[in-house]
Each structure stands twice: as C-alpha cells, then as structure tokens.
Amino acid sequence: MFISLRAAPAAGFVFVAAAACCSFPAAAQVVVPQTALTPSTQYYTDLIGGGIGNVVVMTGGGNANNAGLATGRNDDGFSGPINFGYTLNFFGTNYTSLFANNNGNISFGDGISAFIPTGPTGASSPVISPWFADVDTRGAASGVLHLRTDIPNETILTWDAVGYFGAHDDKLDSFQLVVRGPGYAVPTGEGTIGFFYKDMPWIATDTSTTAAVGFGDGAGASEVLQGSNTATINTAVANHSIWFDQNLTPVVSSVPEPESYALMLAGLAALGAMRRRRSSRDKG
C-alpha cells in the first residue's frame, strides 16, 4: 500500500484544508525552537568518512516513480520495507523496517508518495521528515537518494544535491538523515536521530511553496521545527544540523545566546509536557 496525493488540489491548498477534509484527529503539536540548530556545513558522513552509500532504487510510488530504475531517478517514488537490523521505538511503537521516500522523509508501515508537505503532522503513516517537500530527481543535474547501512545499529539516508518538481535541476538541496538503534553507543553531544543540511537553495516547487521538518505519529500528533511549513524554512536549516535523543528531545551541543535561551527552554518544556501526556495515555 502507498499513500499518493499526486492528483493535486487547487493552488493555495494548505494543511488546514487537508485536516478539515480528511478528519485528522485532534492532537498536540510540539514546536522545537530553531535555536536548537547547530551551524554545520558537512554531512555526518563527511565527519566519519566512508561515503553516503548506495543509490536507493525506488520500487513503488506515484507520478513518474520509475520503479526499479537502477539510477534511482524518480518523482514521488519510495523503496521498502528496508530492514533496520535493529528495533527503533518511535512514538511508543517498535519498528524493525522503514520505507525510504523520495520526497525527503522515511515512514513506517507504508511508503509515502505524497508530495504536498502536509507532513509530519498530516502524514497518515508515522514519519521522520528532515525535508518533506516535492523532491524530483529526474533532472540531468540532480542527484538521488542514497542509503548506507554498513555501520551496526545505524542507518543513514542522504538526499544528495536533489532537484524539485517538475524535473527542475537549476537549484539542488542536500540533506541527510541519521537513525540509530538502541545498541549504538551515542557519543556525548550527539543523539539517536540526526538531521544534517548543506546548501538548501530551493523550497518552492511547481506544486508547493513550503517544506515540513520534524516527526509525526501518523495520527495527527507531531513535533516540528519552528518555521516548518513556512516559505523560509530552507534558509533556517541550510548549513545546520540537529540531533534528537530517543525521546525526540533536541540535544543541545552548546550554550545558546542569552536572548534565545528563554525560547529554547519554553520549547523543551513543551516537549516534556507532551511526553508526560503520552506516558499517561499509554499507561491508561
């Protein structure tokens, strides 16, 4: 099964309309302050060496998915299930595999070919989205999605210099997702899930003008980066990185400036309150 929205609604469609028409359940959304971002001009794999791994061959999806094409070029495709080799607990559920989606995210249970960035809040499958947007890798100058699984208890996906719909390659975004299992010895200052960004010159595509950054449980609850689904989120994340611990709390690697400290504390307090509500609900 896959989720496809390629039959696009009228211009100007936003998540509020999607929520109204599709009856997503009311649930909390936590906003992570942008002060949790750390300046960085490298991928995680640039730091550890070994490259970004193999091209992901898309095995399903929506428009022009080019299923099975060895080059990995496609629009709205996905690949999976792909085994983690470990168990990842995400929003209280254990997962042993993922779907790698061309449109800047991974999901659990189903592949996602949706291209309007309603995720992570509006995604109908649990999703981790470093950059949920209408990625299109069919342009000749565009890179593709890569996967690296050679490190025990670690999975790395890299959307390396990718273009945007429809088949545009004049601007190329570069971003990476790192996911670690419970057996990984996490170094101080790092976390279980990491988002890494290099240059991010595009956000607007022929179908949308924003992108979504964060996590969703597939039922309306989400944790998003401040500015997610706004037209300037690409400039906020460009040449930055962010780590999250196993509870999806951002790992602060340095002391923030005094004027931003209050905002960061407010965001982290909201994260804690949301997790307490989740814990109470699970116990009930």
Wavefront OBJ file of the C-alpha trace (Angstrom):
o trace
v 0.000 0.000 0.000
v 1.168 3.531 -0.690
v -0.149 6.983 0.015
v -0.413 9.177 -3.080
v -1.659 12.725 -3.494
v -0.277 13.469 -6.964
v -3.742 14.498 -8.159
v -3.055 17.921 -6.696
v -5.767 20.111 -5.197
v -6.205 23.702 -6.265
v -3.346 26.141 -5.816
v -3.113 27.516 -2.301
v -4.006 24.208 -0.624
v -2.595 24.111 2.890
v -2.691 21.618 5.729
v -5.596 23.355 7.441
v -7.774 22.422 4.481
v -6.389 18.881 4.459
v -7.176 18.433 8.127
v -10.739 19.638 7.620
v -11.467 17.390 4.646
v -9.656 14.287 5.862
v -10.662 14.362 9.553
v -7.220 14.008 11.067
v -7.663 13.527 14.828
v -7.001 16.480 17.063
v -3.619 16.004 18.720
v -0.784 18.015 20.177
v 1.936 19.600 18.078
v 5.238 20.437 19.746
v 7.485 23.092 18.183
v 11.266 22.775 18.511
v 12.949 26.222 18.539
v 15.413 26.996 15.774
v 17.958 27.810 18.475
v 18.437 24.038 18.794
v 20.072 24.029 15.345
v 23.875 23.877 15.242
v 25.878 25.575 12.460
v 27.368 22.882 10.228
v 28.465 22.731 6.597
v 29.025 18.965 6.453
v 27.088 15.742 6.335
v 27.552 13.357 9.248
v 29.248 11.027 6.745
v 31.757 13.761 5.890
v 32.788 13.693 9.546
v 33.112 9.915 9.887
v 34.205 9.076 6.327
v 33.035 6.161 4.212
v 30.732 7.997 1.812
v 26.957 8.194 1.519
v 26.260 4.631 0.424
v 24.333 3.050 -2.416
v 21.704 4.547 -4.692
v 18.178 3.744 -3.495
v 16.223 2.026 -6.267
v 12.582 3.036 -5.999
v 10.182 0.104 -6.007
v 6.850 1.932 -5.873
v 5.169 5.286 -5.655
v 3.077 7.763 -7.551
v 3.808 10.032 -10.506
v 6.819 9.046 -12.663
v 8.186 6.820 -9.914
v 10.378 4.925 -12.406
v 10.012 1.835 -10.232
v 13.107 -0.316 -10.365
v 15.236 2.130 -12.355
v 18.852 1.411 -11.395
v 19.834 5.087 -11.480
v 17.353 5.868 -8.690
v 15.910 8.808 -10.635
v 12.205 9.281 -9.990
v 9.394 11.526 -8.873
v 7.238 10.541 -5.863
v 8.754 7.073 -5.558
v 9.652 5.034 -2.500
v 11.532 1.875 -1.566
v 10.814 -0.649 1.156
v 10.363 -2.181 3.512
v 14.080 -1.871 4.286
v 15.278 -3.705 7.392
v 16.935 -1.642 10.095
v 18.805 -4.587 11.593
v 17.624 -3.317 14.987
v 14.397 -2.200 16.638
v 13.501 1.502 16.664
v 10.905 2.730 19.141
v 9.072 5.683 17.622
v 6.049 7.351 19.273
v 5.711 4.284 21.514
v 5.703 1.686 18.714
v 8.569 -0.646 17.791
v 9.663 -0.819 14.150
v 12.206 -3.111 12.512
v 11.994 -1.663 8.990
v 11.412 1.590 7.149
v 10.252 2.928 3.812
v 12.631 5.391 2.129
v 10.574 8.049 0.365
v 11.956 10.258 -2.382
v 10.117 13.307 -1.063
v 12.506 13.889 1.830
v 11.280 11.510 4.520
v 11.118 7.958 5.823
v 7.940 6.279 7.038
v 6.789 3.164 8.863
v 4.173 0.661 7.721
v 3.672 2.178 4.250
v 5.607 4.094 1.660
v 4.623 7.724 1.153
v 4.486 9.258 -2.305
v 2.648 12.350 -1.077
v 4.322 15.484 -2.372
v 2.385 18.345 -0.752
v 4.310 18.917 2.533
v 1.438 18.264 4.941
v 3.739 16.043 6.953
v 4.773 15.394 9.537
v 1.503 16.479 11.173
v -0.745 15.491 8.274
v 1.016 12.313 7.167
v -1.198 9.258 7.547
v 1.756 6.994 8.395
v 4.375 7.563 11.106
v 7.089 9.694 9.505
v 10.506 11.210 10.104
v 10.994 14.111 7.723
v 14.227 16.065 7.542
v 12.761 17.809 4.452
v 9.217 16.804 3.407
v 8.909 18.561 0.048
v 8.310 17.779 -3.627
v 11.728 16.337 -4.433
v 12.145 15.343 -8.096
v 15.388 13.677 -9.169
v 14.616 13.276 -12.885
v 16.650 16.326 -13.945
v 20.013 15.531 -15.531
v 21.964 17.573 -12.950
v 20.035 16.235 -9.942
v 21.481 13.736 -7.517
v 19.403 10.948 -5.958
v 18.671 9.313 -2.611
v 21.455 7.160 -1.120
v 21.359 4.613 1.717
v 24.198 3.458 3.963
v 23.765 0.502 6.333
v 27.321 -0.751 6.878
v 27.628 0.619 10.430
v 25.976 -1.613 13.075
v 22.883 -0.067 14.675
v 22.958 2.931 12.345
v 21.055 3.828 9.165
v 21.989 6.836 7.019
v 19.912 8.276 4.188
v 21.203 11.122 2.035
v 19.275 13.193 -0.483
v 22.420 14.436 -2.181
v 22.047 17.571 -4.342
v 18.465 16.767 -5.376
v 16.162 18.773 -7.634
v 12.492 19.653 -7.360
v 9.221 19.164 -9.233
v 8.813 19.266 -12.173
v 12.199 17.872 -13.077
v 13.983 21.147 -12.220
v 17.723 20.944 -11.539
v 18.795 24.604 -11.505
v 18.776 24.546 -7.686
v 19.799 21.479 -5.665
v 19.113 20.730 -1.977
v 21.440 18.496 0.065
v 20.324 16.916 3.342
v 20.917 13.755 5.375
v 19.069 11.682 7.980
v 20.860 9.532 10.583
v 18.900 6.946 12.621
v 20.483 4.868 15.394
v 19.281 1.753 17.173
v 19.359 1.065 20.920
v 22.668 -0.796 20.605
v 24.553 2.240 19.351
v 26.910 3.897 21.852
v 25.907 7.522 21.326
v 28.800 9.981 21.798
v 28.340 12.993 24.036
v 26.682 15.841 22.151
v 25.018 13.549 19.616
v 21.722 11.684 19.613
v 19.596 8.877 18.217
v 18.220 10.772 15.202
v 20.120 13.471 13.321
v 19.239 15.920 10.546
v 22.148 17.373 8.569
v 21.863 20.078 5.918
v 24.269 21.577 3.417
v 23.098 24.143 0.856
v 19.285 24.333 0.620
v 18.562 26.850 -2.165
v 15.111 25.630 -3.178
v 11.845 25.406 -1.306
v 9.198 26.399 -3.876
v 8.243 23.784 -6.478
v 5.569 23.650 -9.181
v 3.184 22.215 -6.571
v 4.067 23.852 -3.238
v 5.901 26.726 -1.592
v 6.912 25.224 1.756
v 8.571 22.166 3.305
v 7.996 20.297 6.568
v 10.683 19.338 9.090
v 10.056 17.041 12.043
v 8.273 13.910 13.251
v 4.685 12.628 13.075
v 2.871 9.617 14.537
v 0.522 9.198 11.558
v -2.498 10.169 13.655
v -2.040 13.943 13.936
v 0.455 14.223 16.792
v 3.724 15.779 15.740
v 6.950 17.516 16.672
v 8.110 20.129 14.187
v 10.988 22.545 13.846
v 9.997 26.167 14.345
v 9.258 27.596 10.886
v 8.251 24.235 9.414
v 5.792 24.721 6.552
v 6.777 28.327 6.047
v 8.418 29.755 2.949
v 11.750 30.465 4.682
v 12.453 27.171 6.446
v 15.138 26.341 3.859
v 17.261 29.337 4.887
v 16.854 28.401 8.562
v 18.160 24.838 8.146
v 20.774 25.468 5.439
v 24.275 24.628 6.707
v 22.979 23.452 10.077
v 22.428 20.168 11.882
v 20.377 18.939 14.813
v 20.440 15.785 16.943
v 17.484 14.346 18.878
v 17.655 11.804 21.712
v 15.488 8.673 21.986
v 12.640 10.810 23.376
v 12.869 13.209 20.398
v 14.278 15.917 22.640
v 16.865 18.059 20.812
v 20.412 17.575 22.006
v 21.898 20.976 22.771
v 25.591 20.829 21.907
v 26.488 24.303 23.174
v 25.123 27.035 25.434
v 22.781 29.320 23.445
v 22.942 33.081 23.400
v 21.149 34.677 26.397
v 18.423 36.252 24.273
v 17.488 32.884 22.764
v 17.757 30.839 25.955
v 14.218 31.556 27.165
v 12.731 30.488 23.828
v 14.678 27.232 23.859
v 13.625 26.446 27.439
v 9.975 27.067 26.557
v 10.217 24.658 23.647
v 11.912 21.959 25.716
v 9.310 22.384 28.472
v 6.566 21.811 25.918
v 8.352 18.652 24.735
v 8.426 17.322 28.298
v 4.739 18.085 28.842
v 3.799 16.263 25.656
v 5.781 13.177 26.662
v 4.127 13.116 30.076
v 0.749 13.143 28.359
v 1.851 10.303 26.077
v 3.084 8.292 29.078
v -0.186 8.799 30.966
v -2.200 7.792 27.916
v -0.104 4.648 27.323
v -0.479 3.588 30.958
v -4.208 4.149 30.750
l 1 2 3 4 5 6 7 8 9 10 11 12 13 14 15 16 17 18 19 20 21 22 23 24 25 26 27 28 29 30 31 32 33 34 35 36 37 38 39 40 41 42 43 44 45 46 47 48 49 50 51 52 53 54 55 56 57 58 59 60 61 62 63 64 65 66 67 68 69 70 71 72 73 74 75 76 77 78 79 80 81 82 83 84 85 86 87 88 89 90 91 92 93 94 95 96 97 98 99 100 101 102 103 104 105 106 107 108 109 110 111 112 113 114 115 116 117 118 119 120 121 122 123 124 125 126 127 128 129 130 131 132 133 134 135 136 137 138 139 140 141 142 143 144 145 146 147 148 149 150 151 152 153 154 155 156 157 158 159 160 161 162 163 164 165 166 167 168 169 170 171 172 173 174 175 176 177 178 179 180 181 182 183 184 185 186 187 188 189 190 191 192 193 194 195 196 197 198 199 200 201 202 203 204 205 206 207 208 209 210 211 212 213 214 215 216 217 218 219 220 221 222 223 224 225 226 227 228 229 230 231 232 233 234 235 236 237 238 239 240 241 242 243 244 245 246 247 248 249 250 251 252 253 254 255 256 257 258 259 260 261 262 263 264 265 266 267 268 269 270 271 272 273 274 275 276 277 278 279 280 281 282 283 284
